[in-house]
Amino acid sequence: MADSGELVHIGCYTPQGGGRGKGIVAARRDPRTGRLDILGTVAATPSPSFLTRHPRLPVLYAVGELDDGVVTAWGIGPDGGLAPLGSQPTGGAHPCHLAVSADGGHLFSANYGGGSVAVHPLDPAGVPGPRSDLIEHHGHSVDPDRQAEPHVHMVSPDPDGGPLLTVDLGTDAVYRYQLDPATGRLGSYGTPVRTSPGTGPRHLARHPDGRFFLVGELGATLHEYGPDGAGTVHERSRVPASERRGHVQPSEVAVRGDGRFVYVGNRGVDTVSVFALDTAQPRLVAEVGSGGHWPRHLVVTGTHLYVANERSDTIGVFAVDAESGVPTPLGEPVPVPSPTCILTTT
């Protein structure tokens, strides 16, 4: 299988972040069967907890979730190997998410520590230059332990060139910014979208029709947001992320490509919830085991679901029924140390 299948890269926590990984792991995925074959660690780098790719170039980007945060670009070889292209400081602590603008010109990263958004211009080869902007958030919310200050947890560029959505767990808000491509600086775009106090918004997933779905890490909730006729974004619905008893701490949310289902990873109860979008609000149709402990990240690609179970050192592999949307485990989970992010090419 060395020369067939789709390349997949997996970010892992290393000892610098309390994990057992060595860096970025490469694998090959069989799109037909869903099988995931691990090729090994292809970049020994500290705590690359989140990964993304350039929209056109064979370049991968990783955060270094450290006290002095960094982003690094890697050239992707045909065998999944990674060659370092350049690294830049993010200007904040513990960057935990990053994304590339739709035109491939800028890299955005979310500094959890200090609550800021960094912007790096990308040259024609996809290499990041020095920061062109650093937006620091201010304020707090109701949880004295988790929301005493801003904590930016995600950056989501609009695929059609609209505003950048920035999710802040610490201030219970989603901020909207417009990028000036000429200067690489961000300007405010309308007022922030405020969640209910104590929600702790973590990640969002965009729907093809313009809506987005947001998970509340502290509130254990799934929220649906969409614009009204005047372009103001409002909450349309809010439902529990899980029906299980016990501590529920949602992590990742994903919309299936056809827009019919939403998937939510629930840490604590170690499940994936499946919501159908055929009614006025998301309808829970199934809640299945994640295939391990502490599902930090998940991705739906084709007819398969992959779940990074950080604390059990496993990737859960599932077949997804095309009609019901329900995942079914495919064999035993795949061993990977402290997995935190699964990056596929589709």
PLY file of the C-alpha trace (Angstrom):
ply
format ascii 1.0
element vertex 346
property float x
property float y
property float z
element edge 345
property int vertex1
property int vertex2
end_header
0.00 0.00 0.00
3.05 2.24 0.05
2.17 3.76 -3.32
-1.64 3.84 -3.18
-4.34 5.47 -1.15
-4.79 8.92 0.28
-2.15 10.55 2.47
-3.24 11.40 6.00
-1.26 13.28 8.64
-1.90 13.09 12.37
-0.88 15.68 14.93
0.08 14.44 18.39
0.88 15.81 21.82
4.55 15.23 22.64
6.11 15.24 26.14
6.34 19.05 25.99
2.52 19.07 26.03
2.04 16.16 28.40
1.67 13.57 25.63
3.45 10.48 24.38
3.84 11.31 20.69
7.01 12.26 18.84
5.54 14.73 16.35
3.55 14.41 13.12
2.59 10.91 11.99
1.86 9.96 8.37
-0.61 7.30 7.26
-2.32 6.09 4.11
-6.08 5.75 3.89
-7.92 3.41 1.57
-10.94 5.48 0.43
-12.85 2.31 -0.44
-12.43 0.30 2.76
-11.52 3.07 5.20
-8.41 1.20 6.29
-5.71 3.39 7.86
-2.10 2.19 7.58
0.40 4.04 9.76
3.68 4.93 8.02
5.41 6.38 11.10
6.55 9.72 12.50
7.61 11.97 9.62
8.38 15.16 11.59
9.81 15.19 15.10
8.47 18.51 16.38
7.08 19.60 19.76
3.31 19.30 20.30
1.93 19.78 16.76
-1.60 19.60 18.16
-3.38 20.97 15.08
-2.61 20.71 11.35
-3.92 22.21 8.13
-2.94 22.26 4.46
-2.47 24.95 1.85
-5.46 25.00 -0.56
-3.25 24.53 -3.64
0.34 23.74 -2.69
1.76 20.52 -1.18
2.41 22.33 2.10
1.29 21.36 5.60
1.14 23.76 8.55
1.34 22.83 12.22
1.06 24.74 15.46
3.61 24.20 18.19
1.39 24.32 21.27
4.03 25.69 23.64
4.48 28.57 26.08
6.14 30.46 23.22
3.85 29.46 20.39
5.03 28.82 16.84
3.64 27.85 13.45
5.72 25.76 11.06
5.36 25.00 7.35
6.36 21.61 5.93
6.68 20.50 2.32
4.79 17.26 1.72
6.59 14.53 -0.20
4.82 11.88 -2.32
5.43 9.30 0.41
4.00 11.53 3.14
7.39 12.70 4.35
7.71 16.30 5.57
10.54 18.74 4.89
10.68 21.91 7.04
10.13 25.13 5.09
10.06 27.74 7.83
8.73 28.64 11.25
7.40 31.82 12.85
6.37 32.81 16.40
2.63 33.35 16.89
3.04 36.09 19.49
1.09 34.15 22.10
1.05 31.02 24.24
-0.30 27.59 23.35
-1.64 28.09 19.83
-4.21 25.33 19.38
-5.68 25.89 15.90
-4.67 27.33 12.53
-6.14 27.78 9.05
-5.19 29.20 5.65
-7.22 31.86 3.83
-9.20 30.65 0.82
-6.82 32.37 -1.61
-3.77 30.77 0.03
-2.21 34.12 0.88
-2.35 34.19 4.68
-2.12 31.85 7.66
-4.25 32.48 10.76
-3.57 30.94 14.17
-5.43 30.91 17.49
-3.42 31.58 20.65
-5.31 29.99 23.54
-2.98 31.55 26.08
-3.50 35.32 26.11
-6.46 35.10 23.74
-5.17 36.41 20.42
-5.31 35.85 16.67
-2.09 35.93 14.65
-1.81 36.56 10.91
1.20 35.50 8.81
1.51 36.29 5.09
2.47 33.32 2.91
4.93 33.69 0.05
4.37 32.01 -3.37
5.92 28.80 -2.00
3.58 28.82 1.00
6.25 29.79 3.51
5.04 32.04 6.36
6.68 35.41 6.87
6.76 37.58 10.00
3.39 38.42 11.53
1.38 41.07 9.74
-1.13 41.37 12.59
-1.89 40.21 16.12
-5.40 40.87 17.46
-5.73 40.54 21.24
-9.14 39.93 22.77
-10.24 41.38 26.10
-12.80 40.48 28.73
-14.01 37.40 30.58
-17.14 35.40 31.30
-18.80 33.55 34.18
-16.63 30.48 34.81
-13.88 31.61 37.24
-11.54 28.77 36.30
-11.90 28.57 32.50
-13.19 32.04 31.59
-11.18 34.50 33.67
-9.61 35.81 30.45
-9.89 35.35 26.68
-8.97 31.96 25.19
-9.10 31.87 21.40
-9.72 28.26 20.37
-10.39 28.33 16.62
-10.01 30.40 13.47
-12.32 29.70 10.52
-11.81 31.57 7.22
-14.81 31.88 4.92
-14.26 29.67 1.83
-15.94 32.39 -0.26
-13.77 35.22 1.05
-16.17 36.55 3.70
-15.27 37.32 7.31
-12.93 35.22 9.41
-14.77 33.63 12.35
-12.75 33.44 15.57
-14.07 31.35 18.46
-13.20 32.56 21.97
-13.93 30.11 24.78
-12.98 32.60 27.50
-15.35 35.42 26.51
-18.30 33.34 25.21
-18.12 34.93 21.77
-17.42 34.41 18.09
-15.62 37.44 16.66
-15.79 38.34 12.96
-12.91 39.97 11.11
-12.29 41.03 7.53
-8.77 40.59 6.15
-7.13 43.29 4.08
-5.04 41.12 1.71
-2.74 44.01 0.82
-1.64 44.69 4.41
-2.38 41.35 6.09
-4.30 43.15 8.83
-7.70 42.32 10.29
-10.56 44.75 10.75
-13.70 44.17 12.82
-16.72 42.98 10.84
-19.90 43.80 12.74
-20.48 43.00 16.38
-19.31 39.73 17.97
-21.76 36.83 18.10
-22.41 36.26 21.81
-23.24 32.82 23.20
-25.10 32.30 26.45
-22.85 32.80 29.52
-20.87 29.72 30.44
-21.13 28.07 27.01
-17.37 28.07 26.47
-17.48 27.93 22.64
-14.68 25.74 21.33
-15.03 24.83 17.64
-17.48 25.44 14.82
-18.29 23.79 11.50
-19.65 25.63 8.48
-22.66 24.25 6.60
-22.76 24.56 2.79
-25.82 26.85 3.04
-24.04 29.47 5.17
-25.10 28.34 8.65
-22.57 27.23 11.21
-22.75 24.79 14.10
-20.85 25.49 17.31
-20.02 23.25 20.27
-19.91 24.60 23.83
-17.11 22.88 25.73
-18.36 24.11 29.12
-22.10 24.03 28.43
-22.05 20.58 26.73
-24.20 21.97 23.92
-24.54 22.13 20.14
-25.64 25.52 18.77
-26.89 26.46 15.30
-26.30 30.00 14.01
-27.34 31.73 10.83
-27.81 35.23 9.38
-31.13 37.01 9.19
-32.24 39.10 6.21
-30.11 42.03 7.39
-26.97 39.88 7.73
-26.99 39.78 11.55
-26.07 36.34 12.91
-28.50 34.83 15.41
-28.74 31.58 17.34
-31.40 29.41 15.67
-31.32 26.41 17.99
-29.51 24.85 20.93
-29.54 21.18 21.93
-27.53 18.98 24.35
-24.40 17.53 22.75
-24.95 14.16 24.42
-27.71 12.14 26.06
-25.25 10.26 28.29
-25.01 10.85 32.01
-21.78 12.14 33.50
-19.24 14.77 32.54
-19.66 15.82 28.91
-17.03 18.04 27.32
-17.54 18.47 23.56
-14.40 18.84 21.47
-14.88 18.79 17.70
-17.85 19.31 15.40
-18.08 18.39 11.72
-20.74 18.71 9.01
-20.92 15.87 6.50
-20.14 16.96 2.97
-23.73 16.67 1.77
-24.94 18.88 4.64
-27.36 16.29 6.03
-25.65 15.40 9.33
-23.54 16.96 12.10
-21.07 14.94 14.19
-19.90 15.95 17.68
-17.07 14.40 19.70
-17.83 14.20 23.44
-14.95 13.80 25.86
-15.72 12.44 29.30
-18.43 10.08 28.04
-16.23 9.11 25.06
-18.87 9.23 22.36
-19.67 10.68 18.96
-23.18 12.14 18.62
-24.86 12.15 15.22
-27.47 14.83 14.47
-29.72 14.87 11.42
-30.56 18.26 9.92
-33.98 17.38 8.53
-36.05 19.21 11.17
-36.28 22.68 12.69
-33.35 21.92 15.00
-30.61 19.27 14.96
-32.14 15.87 15.76
-30.04 13.29 17.60
-30.21 10.02 15.66
-27.38 8.09 17.32
-24.63 8.32 19.93
-21.86 5.77 19.55
-18.64 4.97 21.39
-15.61 6.82 20.02
-13.40 3.74 19.96
-11.23 4.99 22.81
-10.81 7.57 25.53
-11.04 11.37 25.23
-12.08 11.98 21.58
-10.32 15.27 20.89
-10.82 15.49 17.14
-12.78 13.82 14.36
-13.11 14.05 10.61
-15.79 12.79 8.22
-14.47 12.02 4.74
-16.31 10.11 2.04
-18.19 7.30 3.77
-15.86 7.08 6.76
-15.35 8.71 10.15
-12.02 8.90 11.98
-11.76 9.84 15.66
-8.55 10.86 17.47
-8.83 9.41 20.98
-6.08 11.33 22.71
-5.84 9.52 26.04
-6.14 5.95 24.77
-3.54 6.46 22.01
-5.93 5.31 19.30
-7.70 6.36 16.11
-11.23 4.99 15.85
-12.21 4.04 12.29
-15.89 3.88 11.29
-18.02 3.29 8.23
-20.80 5.88 7.89
-24.15 4.78 6.50
-25.06 7.03 3.59
-28.76 7.25 4.51
-28.89 7.12 8.31
-25.55 8.88 8.92
-24.77 6.40 11.70
-21.13 5.24 12.14
-20.22 1.57 12.63
-16.71 0.56 13.88
-14.39 -1.01 11.31
-12.11 -3.43 13.16
-9.93 -2.47 16.08
-8.82 1.14 16.69
-5.46 2.07 15.14
-2.61 2.73 17.63
-1.18 6.28 17.49
0.38 7.98 20.56
-1.59 10.97 21.94
-3.41 11.85 18.67
-4.99 15.32 18.62
-5.74 16.09 14.94
-6.44 14.06 11.80
-5.74 15.83 8.51
-7.09 14.19 5.35
-6.85 15.55 1.82
-10.60 15.37 1.11
0 1
1 2
2 3
3 4
4 5
5 6
6 7
7 8
8 9
9 10
10 11
11 12
12 13
13 14
14 15
15 16
16 17
17 18
18 19
19 20
20 21
21 22
22 23
23 24
24 25
25 26
26 27
27 28
28 29
29 30
30 31
31 32
32 33
33 34
34 35
35 36
36 37
37 38
38 39
39 40
40 41
41 42
42 43
43 44
44 45
45 46
46 47
47 48
48 49
49 50
50 51
51 52
52 53
53 54
54 55
55 56
56 57
57 58
58 59
59 60
60 61
61 62
62 63
63 64
64 65
65 66
66 67
67 68
68 69
69 70
70 71
71 72
72 73
73 74
74 75
75 76
76 77
77 78
78 79
79 80
80 81
81 82
82 83
83 84
84 85
85 86
86 87
87 88
88 89
89 90
90 91
91 92
92 93
93 94
94 95
95 96
96 97
97 98
98 99
99 100
100 101
101 102
102 103
103 104
104 105
105 106
106 107
107 108
108 109
109 110
110 111
111 112
112 113
113 114
114 115
115 116
116 117
117 118
118 119
119 120
120 121
121 122
122 123
123 124
124 125
125 126
126 127
127 128
128 129
129 130
130 131
131 132
132 133
133 134
134 135
135 136
136 137
137 138
138 139
139 140
140 141
141 142
142 143
143 144
144 145
145 146
146 147
147 148
148 149
149 150
150 151
151 152
152 153
153 154
154 155
155 156
156 157
157 158
158 159
159 160
160 161
161 162
162 163
163 164
164 165
165 166
166 167
167 168
168 169
169 170
170 171
171 172
172 173
173 174
174 175
175 176
176 177
177 178
178 179
179 180
180 181
181 182
182 183
183 184
184 185
185 186
186 187
187 188
188 189
189 190
190 191
191 192
192 193
193 194
194 195
195 196
196 197
197 198
198 199
199 200
200 201
201 202
202 203
203 204
204 205
205 206
206 207
207 208
208 209
209 210
210 211
211 212
212 213
213 214
214 215
215 216
216 217
217 218
218 219
219 220
220 221
221 222
222 223
223 224
224 225
225 226
226 227
227 228
228 229
229 230
230 231
231 232
232 233
233 234
234 235
235 236
236 237
237 238
238 239
239 240
240 241
241 242
242 243
243 244
244 245
245 246
246 247
247 248
248 249
249 250
250 251
251 252
252 253
253 254
254 255
255 256
256 257
257 258
258 259
259 260
260 261
261 262
262 263
263 264
264 265
265 266
266 267
267 268
268 269
269 270
270 271
271 272
272 273
273 274
274 275
275 276
276 277
277 278
278 279
279 280
280 281
281 282
282 283
283 284
284 285
285 286
286 287
287 288
288 289
289 290
290 291
291 292
292 293
293 294
294 295
295 296
296 297
297 298
298 299
299 300
300 301
301 302
302 303
303 304
304 305
305 306
306 307
307 308
308 309
309 310
310 311
311 312
312 313
313 314
314 315
315 316
316 317
317 318
318 319
319 320
320 321
321 322
322 323
323 324
324 325
325 326
326 327
327 328
328 329
329 330
330 331
331 332
332 333
333 334
334 335
335 336
336 337
337 338
338 339
339 340
340 341
341 342
342 343
343 344
344 345
